[in-house]
Amino acid sequence: MPSAIAILVLAAAWRVFTLYVPPLSNFSPVMALAFCAGVYSRRGWMWVAPFAALVLSDLYIDRYYALVYHYQWTAAASVPRIFCFACALGIGVAVSGRRNWVNLMGGALSGSVLFYLVTNTVSWMGDPGYAHDALGWWQAVTVGHAQYYPTLFFFRNTLLSDLLFTGCFALAMEYASLRRGDPSLLGLKQVRR
């Protein structure tokens, strides 16, 4: 339990830290936490944990965006992100019944693509800087606004972090299963002491 709380605090802190290091924007373990909670946990409180990390870090991030970019927080802006994390949890639950390395990485990839498409589509719908037609949507999901990093840059970071952290969390969980003597994807024989 203390290690789970430490992971959540570190995940939330990491999201806040990346605000000050723009090349790391959207490089976060939170989506992988939601996905892996669905894959590996049957306890309801573990399903809530990634959302706690998301909401706590969003409180700070939204305030930061309001001060620096004059962005105004609305509940409607948070709902799509929470929806994407809930979907990642659901994808994890679906993968848990057929858990293998390909399904784990495919599930992480699915969560990344879903998050990217949903959040950029919502941005396109609400941002008057985009034309509200197919070309405006394409701009929103590829290059974004000229004064900011291209949105594909954020997708790259999202995808890399989701795959990396899913791999790390899955390795840790599979190793723990191996140590307990339970079936593990590591496929190694358990070492007896």
C-alpha positions as protocol buffer text, in pm:
chain_id: "A"
residue {
  index: 1
  type: MET
  ca { x: 0 y: 0 z: 0 }
}
residue {
  index: 2
  type: PRO
  ca { x: 271 y: 258 z: 82 }
}
residue {
  index: 3
  type: SER
  ca { x: 446 y: 185 z: -250 }
}
residue {
  index: 4
  type: ALA
  ca { x: 116 y: 230 z: -439 }
}
residue {
  index: 5
  type: ILE
  ca { x: 64 y: 569 z: -273 }
}
residue {
  index: 6
  type: ALA
  ca { x: 423 y: 667 z: -352 }
}
residue {
  index: 7
  type: ILE
  ca { x: 370 y: 576 z: -720 }
}
residue {
  index: 8
  type: LEU
  ca { x: 56 y: 790 z: -734 }
}
residue {
  index: 9
  type: VAL
  ca { x: 225 y: 1088 z: -572 }
}
residue {
  index: 10
  type: LEU
  ca { x: 523 y: 1054 z: -807 }
}
residue {
  index: 11
  type: ALA
  ca { x: 291 y: 1025 z: -1110 }
}
residue {
  index: 12
  type: ALA
  ca { x: 105 y: 1342 z: -1013 }
}
residue {
  index: 13
  type: ALA
  ca { x: 431 y: 1524 z: -935 }
}
residue {
  index: 14
  type: TRP
  ca { x: 577 y: 1416 z: -1269 }
}
residue {
  index: 15
  type: ARG
  ca { x: 281 y: 1568 z: -1459 }
}
residue {
  index: 16
  type: VAL
  ca { x: 338 y: 1898 z: -1277 }
}
residue {
  index: 17
  type: PHE
  ca { x: 716 y: 1884 z: -1334 }
}
residue {
  index: 18
  type: THR
  ca { x: 673 y: 1846 z: -1712 }
}
residue {
  index: 19
  type: LEU
  ca { x: 498 y: 2186 z: -1727 }
}
residue {
  index: 20
  type: TYR
  ca { x: 839 y: 2343 z: -1674 }
}
residue {
  index: 21
  type: VAL
  ca { x: 1019 y: 2120 z: -1926 }
}
residue {
  index: 22
  type: PRO
  ca { x: 822 y: 2162 z: -2252 }
}
residue {
  index: 23
  type: PRO
  ca { x: 1001 y: 1880 z: -2440 }
}
residue {
  index: 24
  type: LEU
  ca { x: 850 y: 1642 z: -2182 }
}
residue {
  index: 25
  type: SER
  ca { x: 491 y: 1767 z: -2225 }
}
residue {
  index: 26
  type: ASN
  ca { x: 246 y: 1476 z: -2225 }
}
residue {
  index: 27
  type: PHE
  ca { x: 519 y: 1232 z: -2117 }
}
residue {
  index: 28
  type: SER
  ca { x: 331 y: 1094 z: -1819 }
}
residue {
  index: 29
  type: PRO
  ca { x: 275 y: 762 z: -1639 }
}
residue {
  index: 30
  type: VAL
  ca { x: -90 y: 834 z: -1553 }
}
residue {
  index: 31
  type: MET
  ca { x: -253 y: 670 z: -1857 }
}
residue {
  index: 32
  type: ALA
  ca { x: -36 y: 362 z: -1808 }
}
residue {
  index: 33
  type: LEU
  ca { x: -143 y: 353 z: -1443 }
}
residue {
  index: 34
  type: ALA
  ca { x: -509 y: 355 z: -1544 }
}
residue {
  index: 35
  type: PHE
  ca { x: -456 y: 86 z: -1808 }
}
residue {
  index: 36
  type: CYS
  ca { x: -247 y: -137 z: -1579 }
}
residue {
  index: 37
  type: ALA
  ca { x: -497 y: -93 z: -1294 }
}
residue {
  index: 38
  type: GLY
  ca { x: -755 y: -247 z: -1527 }
}
residue {
  index: 39
  type: VAL
  ca { x: -522 y: -529 z: -1626 }
}
residue {
  index: 40
  type: TYR
  ca { x: -381 y: -622 z: -1287 }
}
residue {
  index: 41
  type: SER
  ca { x: -618 y: -509 z: -1014 }
}
residue {
  index: 42
  type: ARG
  ca { x: -953 y: -641 z: -904 }
}
residue {
  index: 43
  type: ARG
  ca { x: -979 y: -395 z: -614 }
}
residue {
  index: 44
  type: GLY
  ca { x: -1200 y: -92 z: -671 }
}
residue {
  index: 45
  type: TRP
  ca { x: -971 y: 147 z: -484 }
}
residue {
  index: 46
  type: MET
  ca { x: -689 y: 70 z: -727 }
}
residue {
  index: 47
  type: TRP
  ca { x: -918 y: 166 z: -1013 }
}
residue {
  index: 48
  type: VAL
  ca { x: -978 y: 504 z: -849 }
}
residue {
  index: 49
  type: ALA
  ca { x: -608 y: 568 z: -785 }
}
residue {
  index: 50
  type: PRO
  ca { x: -509 y: 685 z: -1137 }
}
residue {
  index: 51
  type: PHE
  ca { x: -803 y: 925 z: -1137 }
}
residue {
  index: 52
  type: ALA
  ca { x: -685 y: 1068 z: -806 }
}
residue {
  index: 53
  type: ALA
  ca { x: -340 y: 1132 z: -958 }
}
residue {
  index: 54
  type: LEU
  ca { x: -504 y: 1289 z: -1263 }
}
residue {
  index: 55
  type: VAL
  ca { x: -739 y: 1516 z: -1068 }
}
residue {
  index: 56
  type: LEU
  ca { x: -478 y: 1627 z: -816 }
}
residue {
  index: 57
  type: SER
  ca { x: -226 y: 1716 z: -1083 }
}
residue {
  index: 58
  type: ASP
  ca { x: -496 y: 1878 z: -1300 }
}
residue {
  index: 59
  type: LEU
  ca { x: -579 y: 2120 z: -1017 }
}
residue {
  index: 60
  type: TYR
  ca { x: -228 y: 2260 z: -1036 }
}
residue {
  index: 61
  type: ILE
  ca { x: -194 y: 2232 z: -1415 }
}
residue {
  index: 62
  type: ASP
  ca { x: -523 y: 2412 z: -1479 }
}
residue {
  index: 63
  type: ARG
  ca { x: -417 y: 2697 z: -1250 }
}
residue {
  index: 64
  type: TYR
  ca { x: -80 y: 2716 z: -1427 }
}
residue {
  index: 65
  type: TYR
  ca { x: -248 y: 2732 z: -1770 }
}
residue {
  index: 66
  type: ALA
  ca { x: -484 y: 3003 z: -1646 }
}
residue {
  index: 67
  type: LEU
  ca { x: -192 y: 3218 z: -1527 }
}
residue {
  index: 68
  type: VAL
  ca { x: 49 y: 3159 z: -1815 }
}
residue {
  index: 69
  type: TYR
  ca { x: -177 y: 3105 z: -2117 }
}
residue {
  index: 70
  type: HIS
  ca { x: -495 y: 3277 z: -1989 }
}
residue {
  index: 71
  type: TYR
  ca { x: -677 y: 2947 z: -2028 }
}
residue {
  index: 72
  type: GLN
  ca { x: -1000 y: 2926 z: -1834 }
}
residue {
  index: 73
  type: TRP
  ca { x: -1078 y: 2596 z: -1666 }
}
residue {
  index: 74
  type: THR
  ca { x: -1417 y: 2438 z: -1721 }
}
residue {
  index: 75
  type: ALA
  ca { x: -1555 y: 2105 z: -1611 }
}
residue {
  index: 76
  type: ALA
  ca { x: -1631 y: 2034 z: -1976 }
}
residue {
  index: 77
  type: ALA
  ca { x: -1256 y: 2048 z: -2048 }
}
residue {
  index: 78
  type: SER
  ca { x: -1180 y: 1785 z: -1782 }
}
residue {
  index: 79
  type: VAL
  ca { x: -1455 y: 1542 z: -1879 }
}
residue {
  index: 80
  type: PRO
  ca { x: -1290 y: 1425 z: -2204 }
}
residue {
  index: 81
  type: ARG
  ca { x: -961 y: 1353 z: -2024 }
}
residue {
  index: 82
  type: ILE
  ca { x: -1139 y: 1161 z: -1749 }
}
residue {
  index: 83
  type: PHE
  ca { x: -1339 y: 975 z: -2016 }
}
residue {
  index: 84
  type: CYS
  ca { x: -1014 y: 871 z: -2188 }
}
residue {
  index: 85
  type: PHE
  ca { x: -867 y: 745 z: -1861 }
}
residue {
  index: 86
  type: ALA
  ca { x: -1187 y: 552 z: -1788 }
}
residue {
  index: 87
  type: CYS
  ca { x: -1164 y: 396 z: -2134 }
}
residue {
  index: 88
  type: ALA
  ca { x: -801 y: 300 z: -2067 }
}
residue {
  index: 89
  type: LEU
  ca { x: -918 y: 128 z: -1750 }
}
residue {
  index: 90
  type: GLY
  ca { x: -1185 y: -55 z: -1951 }
}
residue {
  index: 91
  type: ILE
  ca { x: -931 y: -155 z: -2217 }
}
residue {
  index: 92
  type: GLY
  ca { x: -714 y: -290 z: -1934 }
}
residue {
  index: 93
  type: VAL
  ca { x: -1002 y: -496 z: -1799 }
}
residue {
  index: 94
  type: ALA
  ca { x: -1061 y: -636 z: -2150 }
}
residue {
  index: 95
  type: VAL
  ca { x: -691 y: -721 z: -2189 }
}
residue {
  index: 96
  type: SER
  ca { x: -671 y: -885 z: -1845 }
}
residue {
  index: 97
  type: GLY
  ca { x: -857 y: -1195 z: -1967 }
}
residue {
  index: 98
  type: ARG
  ca { x: -611 y: -1248 z: -2255 }
}
residue {
  index: 99
  type: ARG
  ca { x: -296 y: -1104 z: -2103 }
}
residue {
  index: 100
  type: ASN
  ca { x: 16 y: -1134 z: -2315 }
}
residue {
  index: 101
  type: TRP
  ca { x: 285 y: -887 z: -2418 }
}
residue {
  index: 102
  type: VAL
  ca { x: 124 y: -809 z: -2755 }
}
residue {
  index: 103
  type: ASN
  ca { x: -214 y: -738 z: -2594 }
}
residue {
  index: 104
  type: LEU
  ca { x: -53 y: -526 z: -2323 }
}
residue {
  index: 105
  type: MET
  ca { x: 131 y: -308 z: -2574 }
}
residue {
  index: 106
  type: GLY
  ca { x: -174 y: -302 z: -2805 }
}
residue {
  index: 107
  type: GLY
  ca { x: -391 y: -187 z: -2516 }
}
residue {
  index: 108
  type: ALA
  ca { x: -144 y: 88 z: -2428 }
}
residue {
  index: 109
  type: LEU
  ca { x: -134 y: 193 z: -2794 }
}
residue {
  index: 110
  type: SER
  ca { x: -515 y: 200 z: -2808 }
}
residue {
  index: 111
  type: GLY
  ca { x: -531 y: 425 z: -2501 }
}
residue {
  index: 112
  type: SER
  ca { x: -274 y: 663 z: -2651 }
}
residue {
  index: 113
  type: VAL
  ca { x: -453 y: 693 z: -2983 }
}
residue {
  index: 114
  type: LEU
  ca { x: -791 y: 739 z: -2813 }
}
residue {
  index: 115
  type: PHE
  ca { x: -655 y: 1012 z: -2584 }
}
residue {
  index: 116
  type: TYR
  ca { x: -489 y: 1191 z: -2874 }
}
residue {
  index: 117
  type: LEU
  ca { x: -793 y: 1185 z: -3100 }
}
residue {
  index: 118
  type: VAL
  ca { x: -1047 y: 1275 z: -2830 }
}
residue {
  index: 119
  type: THR
  ca { x: -853 y: 1561 z: -2672 }
}
residue {
  index: 120
  type: ASN
  ca { x: -751 y: 1715 z: -3004 }
}
residue {
  index: 121
  type: THR
  ca { x: -1102 y: 1682 z: -3143 }
}
residue {
  index: 122
  type: VAL
  ca { x: -1240 y: 1856 z: -2834 }
}
residue {
  index: 123
  type: SER
  ca { x: -977 y: 2127 z: -2876 }
}
residue {
  index: 124
  type: TRP
  ca { x: -1077 y: 2169 z: -3241 }
}
residue {
  index: 125
  type: MET
  ca { x: -1445 y: 2194 z: -3148 }
}
residue {
  index: 126
  type: GLY
  ca { x: -1391 y: 2460 z: -2881 }
}
residue {
  index: 127
  type: ASP
  ca { x: -1104 y: 2666 z: -3020 }
}
residue {
  index: 128
  type: PRO
  ca { x: -1207 y: 2952 z: -3251 }
}
residue {
  index: 129
  type: GLY
  ca { x: -852 y: 2949 z: -3394 }
}
residue {
  index: 130
  type: TYR
  ca { x: -938 y: 2636 z: -3592 }
}
residue {
  index: 131
  type: ALA
  ca { x: -1168 y: 2632 z: -3895 }
}
residue {
  index: 132
  type: HIS
  ca { x: -1464 y: 2411 z: -3812 }
}
residue {
  index: 133
  type: ASP
  ca { x: -1431 y: 2184 z: -4112 }
}
residue {
  index: 134
  type: ALA
  ca { x: -1226 y: 1877 z: -4207 }
}
residue {
  index: 135
  type: LEU
  ca { x: -912 y: 2084 z: -4274 }
}
residue {
  index: 136
  type: GLY
  ca { x: -942 y: 2257 z: -3937 }
}
residue {
  index: 137
  type: TRP
  ca { x: -975 y: 1921 z: -3763 }
}
residue {
  index: 138
  type: TRP
  ca { x: -673 y: 1791 z: -3957 }
}
residue {
  index: 139
  type: GLN
  ca { x: -477 y: 2096 z: -3842 }
}
residue {
  index: 140
  type: ALA
  ca { x: -583 y: 2029 z: -3481 }
}
residue {
  index: 141
  type: VAL
  ca { x: -464 y: 1667 z: -3488 }
}
residue {
  index: 142
  type: THR
  ca { x: -139 y: 1726 z: -3677 }
}
residue {
  index: 143
  type: VAL
  ca { x: 26 y: 2067 z: -3644 }
}
residue {
  index: 144
  type: GLY
  ca { x: -203 y: 2260 z: -3408 }
}
residue {
  index: 145
  type: HIS
  ca { x: -143 y: 2634 z: -3379 }
}
residue {
  index: 146
  type: ALA
  ca { x: 174 y: 2782 z: -3525 }
}
residue {
  index: 147
  type: GLN
  ca { x: 283 y: 2946 z: -3198 }
}
residue {
  index: 148
  type: TYR
  ca { x: 294 y: 2612 z: -3010 }
}
residue {
  index: 149
  type: TYR
  ca { x: 460 y: 2277 z: -3054 }
}
residue {
  index: 150
  type: PRO
  ca { x: 283 y: 2061 z: -3318 }
}
residue {
  index: 151
  type: THR
  ca { x: 19 y: 1831 z: -3171 }
}
residue {
  index: 152
  type: LEU
  ca { x: 200 y: 1532 z: -3323 }
}
residue {
  index: 153
  type: PHE
  ca { x: 486 y: 1618 z: -3085 }
}
residue {
  index: 154
  type: PHE
  ca { x: 249 y: 1568 z: -2791 }
}
residue {
  index: 155
  type: PHE
  ca { x: 120 y: 1243 z: -2942 }
}
residue {
  index: 156
  type: ARG
  ca { x: 476 y: 1115 z: -2974 }
}
residue {
  index: 157
  type: ASN
  ca { x: 537 y: 1185 z: -2606 }
}
residue {
  index: 158
  type: THR
  ca { x: 203 y: 1033 z: -2504 }
}
residue {
  index: 159
  type: LEU
  ca { x: 267 y: 718 z: -2705 }
}
residue {
  index: 160
  type: LEU
  ca { x: 625 y: 674 z: -2585 }
}
residue {
  index: 161
  type: SER
  ca { x: 536 y: 730 z: -2221 }
}
residue {
  index: 162
  type: ASP
  ca { x: 232 y: 502 z: -2233 }
}
residue {
  index: 163
  type: LEU
  ca { x: 433 y: 219 z: -2388 }
}
residue {
  index: 164
  type: LEU
  ca { x: 733 y: 272 z: -2159 }
}
residue {
  index: 165
  type: PHE
  ca { x: 538 y: 300 z: -1834 }
}
residue {
  index: 166
  type: THR
  ca { x: 302 y: 17 z: -1929 }
}
residue {
  index: 167
  type: GLY
  ca { x: 608 y: -199 z: -1992 }
}
residue {
  index: 168
  type: CYS
  ca { x: 763 y: -99 z: -1658 }
}
residue {
  index: 169
  type: PHE
  ca { x: 442 y: -152 z: -1459 }
}
residue {
  index: 170
  type: ALA
  ca { x: 371 y: -483 z: -1637 }
}
residue {
  index: 171
  type: LEU
  ca { x: 725 y: -607 z: -1573 }
}
residue {
  index: 172
  type: ALA
  ca { x: 693 y: -519 z: -1205 }
}
residue {
  index: 173
  type: MET
  ca { x: 354 y: -694 z: -1176 }
}
residue {
  index: 174
  type: GLU
  ca { x: 470 y: -1000 z: -1370 }
}
residue {
  index: 175
  type: TYR
  ca { x: 783 y: -1027 z: -1158 }
}
residue {
  index: 176
  type: ALA
  ca { x: 570 y: -1005 z: -843 }
}
residue {
  index: 177
  type: SER
  ca { x: 350 y: -1286 z: -980 }
}
residue {
  index: 178
  type: LEU
  ca { x: 658 y: -1492 z: -1052 }
}
residue {
  index: 179
  type: ARG
  ca { x: 790 y: -1439 z: -698 }
}
residue {
  index: 180
  type: ARG
  ca { x: 454 y: -1551 z: -554 }
}
residue {
  index: 181
  type: GLY
  ca { x: 459 y: -1862 z: -770 }
}
residue {
  index: 182
  type: ASP
  ca { x: 163 y: -1748 z: -979 }
}
residue {
  index: 183
  type: PRO
  ca { x: 154 y: -1769 z: -1359 }
}
residue {
  index: 184
  type: SER
  ca { x: 363 y: -1493 z: -1513 }
}
residue {
  index: 185
  type: LEU
  ca { x: 431 y: -1361 z: -1861 }
}
residue {
  index: 186
  type: LEU
  ca { x: 799 y: -1365 z: -1782 }
}
residue {
  index: 187
  type: GLY
  ca { x: 788 y: -1739 z: -1843 }
}
residue {
  index: 188
  type: LEU
  ca { x: 1074 y: -1805 z: -1607 }
}
residue {
  index: 189
  type: LYS
  ca { x: 1078 y: -2082 z: -1354 }
}
residue {
  index: 190
  type: GLN
  ca { x: 1041 y: -1958 z: -1004 }
}
residue {
  index: 191
  type: VAL
  ca { x: 1359 y: -1961 z: -801 }
}
residue {
  index: 192
  type: ARG
  ca { x: 1307 y: -2133 z: -469 }
}
residue {
  index: 193
  type: ARG
  ca { x: 1490 y: -2014 z: -162 }
}
